[in-house]
Amino acid sequence: MDRDRLAQALLDSFLEELEGHVVSLNRDLLALEQAPARARELIPGLLRTLHSVKGASRAASASLVETACHRLEEVLEPLIHGRAPSPELFELCFATVDALDDAGRRLATRQDLAGSPLESLMPQLERAAQGGPAAPFPPPEPAWAPPKLPKASQPASEAQSSAEPELPAPAVASGEALPVRVSGQKLDALLGRSGELRVAMLRLEGHAEALESLRDDVGGLRETVRGTASETTLRRVELELARVARVLAQDRRALFQSSTGLDDEVRRARMLPFEEGCTGLERAARDVAHGMGRRVRMEIHGGGLDLDRSLLQSLREPLLHLVRNAVAHGLEAPEERARHGKPEEGRVVLSARLRGNRVEVAVEDDGRGLDLEALRERARARGLDVPDEDEEAARLVFLPGLSTAAKVTAVSGRGVGLDVVRAQVEALRGSVEVAFKAGQGTRFTLDVPLTLSTLRVLLVDVGGQVLALASEGVDRLLRLSPSDVREVEGRMSWVTPDALVPLASLAGVLELPAGPPRARPAAVVLSAGTAQAALVVDEVIAEQEVLVRSLGSRVKRARHVAAAAVLPDGRMALLLNPASLVRAAGGRPSTQFFPTPKEQAVRRRVVLADDSPTTRMLEQSILEGAGYDVTACADGAEAWEQLQAGGADALVLDVEMPRMDGFSVTEAVRASPRFGRVPVVLVTSREKPEDKARGLQAGASAYIVKSAFDPTSLLETLRRLL
């Protein structure tokens, strides 16, 4: 390696190492400031970290960094022997750590350190190192932001915490695994490839089903030419197709196991503890508090919860805003807290916990709570609608440009911050809520998905476009009738026993061409936090697992769109933002959802039976969207009872059901003099040839496998049979 390349490699290594050391210095200085009596315990760690930075900077030829670390060592050493640290000394130490961080960023972009904050601090460091008093610092402007997550990531069991300085790897015994630092960008790329492999796997599954269907068609064709010369040829084709189908099924199972294992391992490698994602927030809270003459203690609950590094990285800015907001707006001055019987030191708590496939992150303080009257007054001054309910009024804090601060500072008064938090969280397909108790504190709760790379979605057709909605945000699917809908103050609502839910056309919200009115239009009920809305769609297509892709840097913000979804067949669908849709639905004018009496057509009755509520709801939605009058049943026995009670034009049945399975219902229908000619369509997960043969022997008119389920095929089958 030539000299220039070696120098650059040493500098790159030093800068990566410096990031972790800056975190360690901030952490230990905060602990020392809060408990000066622990100086004998904490100072040695600070000195070791400074010594490591000094040695690494010497190797990287960063002489100013080396000198600054040496001077800071001389400043801190007397504290071991009982010298009491002054507030000015702490400000000097924190300023030096910030200057080291700034120096690292300058060196990374090949800037000279002449005129840098670190060079400006050198006279004060030298004076303090010689025993002189540290010069008083002005109150800090809290414009500081937490450092990025570490560039290297490992499985949680092996990862080196970003809060610890990177040390030379110790010797290990033969056969013992060596920890390896892996670039976070490489892990991101690996996860993307793993997701693409899963999509290809789903596509392969569809090809396997098509091959099985082709084999069945060849078998049926062979029956029509039985006894001719063509029968032998078709028999050979059928056997070869069966062999290829078996091999493909074996390969598919092996690929599924490998791709699933790879995906799990990559996800584990990307996991970091929640507390690591909070690195630096305590320093941010401290700087805001010192600048406002307040005292704060920050706690982290659930810090050991492992989360995806991309999610932690995306949460850093919202959490920084909320922590600074809690100190600047929530906590009272020490004398005010004392008057109300509170400790002079305020408390800010960050917590994280899992809720199914979602993560709930909260930022809570023990301050004064929200000033609702001030919020309402500012909202009225801007001509906004002001809700009477306190819960709704509290959400005014998320509106852009709305601030109750008396003056503009570095952290408040400009009306930005919480609206940014909401936008950033919703970009993660999440929601943010606020709750408070006057005089006791405020709690902001962020609800975000556990993973950002893959997602189970509900696909809908709107204005001729296929769109995706995250399944976790879908409360239920509806078939609306006129009795379910009310017009209140010029806006449509879906009537529930407990409340009126805003109702709107998704095509109208997205400004897409609306489909014709239907007798029983399909609607999707979405939830975002505590808010709900029902959105009418042209058709519910299916529920699938998709790969999520960013819209890219060229699309900064698309209204109501969160990302792009890669479907199993390779097509793309826009992934919609549920929180944005819920808000937009509440302000839509009245829309005609139902056809006039003249437009009503004669509807055929279908008895549907499936013991899975989700599958039953999906199939019912598809059939009703096509104009069928559907009677949904939870098992075969109920379907048989409904058929006897009211008749039917067709039956759509699952096979595996309690009390009476689909085969038994089919046999009972065929044995009935009254209903023997009613078409029966079996929709089942059983895909073996012997299962299909049994269904056809029982008298089924058609057999559809769920793994290859397509709404179009079901509707086309019924159309043909009827």
Buried (B, 14 or more C-beta within 10 A) or exposed (E): EEEEEEBEEBBEBBBBBBBBBBBBBBBBBBBBBBEEEEBEEBBEBBBBBBBBBBBBBBEBEBEBBBBBBBBBBBBBBBBBEEEEBEEBBBBBBBBBBBBBBBBBEBBEEEEEBEEBBBBEBBEBBBBBBEEEEBEEBEEBEBEBEBBEBBBBBBBBEEBBBBBBBBEEEEEEEEEEEEBEBBEBEEBBEBBBEBBBBBBBBBBBBBEBBEBBEBBBEBBEBBEEEEEEEEBEEBEEBBEEBBEBBEEBBEEBEEBBEEBBEBBEEBBEBBBBBBBBBBBBBBBBBBBBBBBBEBBBBBEBBBBEBBBBBBBBBBBBBBBBBBBBBBBBBBBBBBEBBEEEEBEEBBBBBBBBEEEEEBBBBBBBBBBBBBBBEBBBEBBEEEEEEBBEEEEEBBBBBBBEEBBBBEEEBBBBBEBBBBBBBBBBBBBBBBBBBBBBEEEBBBBBBBBBBBBBBBBBBBBBBBBEBBBBBBBBBBEEBBBBEEEBBEEEEEBBBBBEEEEEBBBBBBBBBBEBEBBEBBBBBBBBBBBBBEBBBBBBBBBBBBBBBBBBBEBEEEEEEEEBBBBBBBBBEEEBBBBBBBBBBBBBBBEBEBBEBBBEEEEEEEBBBBBBBBBBEEBBBBBBBBBBBBBBBBBBBBBBBBBBEBBEEEEBBBBBBBBBBEEBBBBBBBBBBBEBEEBEEBBBBBBBBBBEEEBBEBBBEBBBBBBBBBEBBEBEBBBEBBEEBE
